[in-house]
C-alpha cells in the first residue's frame, strides 16, 4: 500500500487536469520520507517560499476508508523540516488521541487495519480564508461553513442550502459530474473571494440519515393535534382500504346474480364477508390500547358503496338485507375510527372531536394526532406506503420535523 496513490491526491490531480481551480500541490509518499528523498518537495517549496507557510494534509493510502477528519492536517513552515515535522505530528496524533476513533471505525465500520507509518502528505500553499464543505444530501446540495480564522469576531459553524456565492453550487455540480460519483468537496474561499478546491472525497457508498429516511419513510404534508408536547410517537397501525372492501363485495354480488354459474355465492356468503371485516376491526381494537389508522380509503368510496348497496335491486328482499348490513358496517367503521388516537389520511378527513375528545383528561397523556397529505398527492402517497410495505399490525413511527411536517416510518 506504500506506493498506492491516495484518493485525496488522485482526485485533486484529476480536478486540476480538468481545469478546476486547485492550488498548486505535491504528493509526497511515505517512501520519500523513509529514503530522505526530498528533491521534488524542495523544488516545490522553492516556488512558494514567499508564503512562509504551507498546509500539509494527511494522505495515507487507506485514508479514504475512514471518515473525514480522522487524520490531521497541519499548517507548517514552507521548508522540508516543516513538512517532516507535520508528518510526525500526524502519525503521533493517529497513535494517541485519534487511536480510539480509528479502532472504533475498524470495529463498527469495517475500516481496514493500517500501518500508520505508510502516511504520505499532500502539500499546498497556505491560503487565508474560510473553509466550506459541500455535498449532495439526497436531492439537494448542503454547504457547511467553518469559522474564518482571519476574522477578529468569529461566527459559529453553520449549514445552509443557499451558499453565499452562486458559483459554489454550479462548481459543485460540475465537480461531481466530472468525477462521476457523489462526493464531498472542500473549498477555501480566499479573503479576495477566490474559490479554491482543496479536497474531494468519494461518499457514494456512505448512507446518510436523510437518504435512509427517504427510502424507509414518507413525508406527509401536515399534522393537527390539540396538545403539542412531544414530536414523536409509535403506534401499531390498521391499514384501512374500504375501496378494496367494496370492490370485493361487488364482485361477490356479480357472481351472485350471474345465472348458470356452478358455484354462485349465497347471500349469506356476502353477509359473512361484511361480518368478518367488522370482526377484524373489533379484534384489532381489543388487541391494542392505542393505535393508528392509515386510511388508503375510508369514506371516499361512496360511489362503490352505492353500487354495492343497489346491486341486488332485482331481488328487493335480498337487496334490503344487504343494504341493512352495509349501513351497519358503515356505522361500525366510524366506531372503530373513534377509538384510534392517530389518524393518517388525506387532508379531506378530520377527526370530529367533542370536548372530552379534544380537551379531556385522557388527552393530557395521550393527545389525538391527525397526520395528513394533500388530496392531489393521494395516489402517489398510497403507492409510497405500498412500496414501504406497510400492512395491518406493523408498528409505525411518526416524527414531526423542524418544519412541522410528519414523517412516517415503518418499524
N, C-alpha and C positions, 0 to 999 in steps of 0.2 A: 504493500500500500504506500510505501515511502515515495515512490515516483508517480503516483496517481495524481492527476490534476484535480484539485478540489473543485466542487461545484461553484464556490464563490468566485474563484479566479476564472474558471471556464466560462461562466455566464457573463462576467464583466467583459471578457475578451470578445465574446460573440456580439454583445451590445456595442462595443467600441467599433468593431468591424462593420456593423450595420448603421453607423453614423450617429449613434446616440451620444449625448454629452457626458462621457465618462472621464473623470480626471485621469491624468497620466498615472500609471501604476506599474508595479512589477511584482511578480510572484516569486518568492524565494522558498524553495522546498527545504525539508529537513536535512537532506544530504549535503546541501551547500553550507549549512551551519556546521555539520559534523566534519567536513573537509576544510573548513575555513576558506572556501572559495567565494570571495565577495567581489570579484571583478565587475560583474554586471550590476550588482547592487551599488557599488561605489560609483560607477558611471551614471546610474540613475540618480543617485543622491546629488551628484555633482551638478545636475541640471536644476536642482531645487534647493541649493544652499541658501538662497535669499529668503526662503520661507522660515529658516531656523528650526521649524517644527514640521514633522510629518505624522501621519496616523498609521500605525501598524495594526492591521486587522488579522485576527486568528484565521488560519487557513489549514486546518487539519484535513487530510484526505477523507475522513469519515464524518466530518462535521455536519454534513447535510442530513445525516441520520439522527441528529439531535435537535432539540428545539432551539430557536433563536435566542441568543444571549447566554448560552451555556458556556461558551468560551469567550475570553475577553478581547477587547481592542484597547489600544493604548496610544495616547499622544506621547511623542518622544522626540529627542533631538535628531536633526537630519544628518546623522553620521552612522557609520557601521556599528559603533559601540552602542548607540541609542537603540538600534534595531535588535542587536543581540540582547540588550537588557530587556526590551519589550517582550521578546520571545521567552526569556527565562521567567519573566513575570507571569506570562500566560500559562506556562507549564506549572509553575508553583501554585497559582490560583486553582487550576484544574485538580491538583493533587491535594488541596486543602479545603478552602471554603466552598468550592464547587464539586467536591468529591461526592457528597451525598446526593446532589442533583443528578450527577452522572450515573451513579449506581441506581437511583430510583428510575431513571429513564431506561436503563438496561433491564430492570426488573419488570416495570409496568408497561413500557412502550416497545419492548423488544429491541432497543438500540444495541448495536454490536459492541463487543469488547474492543477496546482501543489501546494502542501504545501511545501514550501522551507525548513521548519523545519523537513521534512522527510529525509533530506540529510544524507546519510551514507558516509563512507570513506573507500577507499582501500589504505592500507599502504604497501609499499615495500621499501627495501633498496635503497638508492640513488646510481645511477651508473653514474660515469663520462663518458661522451661520446657524440656522436651526435645522433640526432633523425632522423629516416627515416620512412616515411609513404608510404605504398604500397597498391595499389588497382588495380583491373582489370577494364579497360575502354573499353567497347565493347568486343574486342578480343585480347587486349594486356595489359600487366602489366605496370603500371606507378609508378615510385619511386620519392617521394619528399624528398629532403634533406634539413634539417634545419641547422642553424649555430651551430658549436660546441663551447659551452661556455668556454671550457678549453683552446682554442687557442688564442694566443695574437692577431694574424691577422685573422679577421673574413671574411668569404665569404658570399655572398648573398644566400638566399634560391634558390634552382633551382629544376626543374623537368626533369627527364630523363627516357627513356625506357630501358637504359642499366645500371644496378646497378654496384657499384664499386666492388662488390663481387658476383660471380655467385651463391653462396649458397643462396642469398636472393631470387632469382627467384624460385629455387626449393623449398625453405622453404615456400614461399608464396603460391605456388601451393598446397603443402601438407597441409597447414593450411586450405585453402579454401575447399579442398577435405574432410578434417576431419570434419569441421563444417557443410558442406553440403549446403552452400549458399554463395553468393558473399559478400565479406567482405572487410573492410578497416583495415589494420593491422599497428600497430605502433611498431617499433623496436628501441632499443637503441644499438648502436654499441660502445662497450667499447673502452677505449684507447688501450687495448690489442688486439682489433679486434674481441672480442667475441660478438655474436649476441644474444640479449635477446628479447623475445616477451613480450611487456608490455601492449598491448591492442589490442582487436579485436572488430570491430563494424559491425553489420549486415547492409549492404547497398543494399540488394536485392530489396527493394521497392523504392529506390531512382533513379529517371530517370536523367541521365546526358545529357548535351547538345549533346555530341558526339553520345550517344545512340539514342537520338531523331533525330539527323541529319541522322544517319544510317537508321532509319526507314522511315523518311519523305523526304529523299533527295538521290540523286545519284551522286557519284563521277565519273567524266569523266577523260580523260587522258591528255588533254591539251587544250590550247586556243591560237588563233592567233589574234592579234589586232595591229593596226598601232600606236595608241596612248595609253600610259599606265598612265591614270590619276586617275581612280577610280577602285576599285576591286569588286564592286557590282553593279548590275543593275536588274531592274524588267521589264518584258515585257509580254503583252498578247501574247499567243502562238497559232500558227496554226500547228496542227499535220498533217503532210503530209505522206500519205501512198499510193503511186501510185501503189504498188503491189496489194493492195486490190481493187483499182480502175480498174486496167486492168483485174483482175480475174472476177470482176462483169461484165465488158464488154464482156469478152469471154463467160461467162455464158449466157448472152443475145444473143450473136451470135449463140451459140449452140442451144438455143431454137428456134432461127430464122430458122436454116437450117433443124431442125428435121421435118420430114414430118408426117402428121397425127395428129399433136398436135392441140388441140382445140383453144388455145389462143396463137399462135405464135406471138411474138412481131413484130411490123412493124419496118423497118429500121429507121423510124423517132423516134421510142422509144429509139433506141440505140444512135442516134444523140442527142436526148433530154438529155440523161444521161451525155453525154460529155459537152453539153452546161450548164447543171445545175452545174457541177463541176467548170467550168470556172466562172460562175456567183458567186458561193460561194467564190472563190478566190478573185475576184474583190470586192465583198461586204465586205469581211474581211479587205482587204487593205484600203478601204474607211472609215471603222469604226475606224481604229487605225492608228494614225500618225506614231508611232514607234511600231514595233512588231518583234517577233521571229518566226522562222520556226523550228519545231522539225521534222527532217527527218527520219521517220521509213524506208521509201523507197522513193527515189527521182527519179533519172535516172538510178538506178541499176536494173530496171525491163525491160531491153531491149529485153530479150527473150520473156517475156509476151507481150511486145509492138509489137514485130514481129508476134507473134501468133495472136493477135487481128487484126493486120494490114492485115494479109493474110487469115483470117478465111473464108472470103466470096469469095475466088478466083473462085469458081464455078459459081459465079454471077459477072462477071467482072464490070458491070456498078455500082452495089451496092458496090463492093469492092473498086472501085475508089472513090466513095463518102465517104465511111468510112475512107479510107486512107487520104483523104484531111482533114477531121475533126480531125483525130488523129495527123497529122503533125501540124495543127493549135493549137491543145491543148498542144502539146509539147512546142511550142513557148510561149503560154500563161503562162505555168508553169514557164518558165525562166523569163518572165516579172515580175511575182509575186515574185519570189525569189529575183530579183534585187531590189525590194522595201523594203525587210526586212533588218534591220540593225543588226540582230543577227541570225546566222545560227548554229543550234545544230544538228550535224550529224556525221556519221562515218568518219574516217580520209581520206577516199577516196575523199570526196567532199571538195572543197575550193571555196571561193568567188573569181570570176575573176574580179579583180579591175582595172579600168582605173585610170589615175592620179587624176581626180576630186574625184572619189570614195575613193581613198586612202588618198589624202593629201588636198583635197579642204576645203574651209572654213566651210562647213556644218559638216565636220568630227571633227572640234575642239570641238564643243559642244556635238556631237553625233557620236563618233567613232564607226567603224564597229567591231563587235566581231564575231569570228567563233570558237565555242567550239566543241570539237570532242572526240570521243572514238575510240580506235584501232579496225580495221576491224575484228580481230579474236574474239573480245568481242561483236560483233554486236547483235547476237540473245539474249545474256544474258542481255545486256543493254536495249534492246527493252522490254524484259519481265519485267525488273525493272520499266520502265516507265509505263507499263500497270498496274503493281502492285500498283504503286503510284496513279493511276487513272488520269493521265494527259490527258486532252482532249482539243480539239479546243475551244478557248475562255477563258481558265483558265489563270491566271497570274502566271508566274514562276519567281523565283529569281535565279540569277547566282552570286555565291560568289566565288571569287578566293582566295584559301587558301595560307598559307605561302609557300607551295611547288610549287605554280604557277598552281595548278590544279583546274579546275572549279567544283563547287558543285552545282547541280541543285535541287531546292526545289519548291514544289507546294504550292501556297498561297491560 
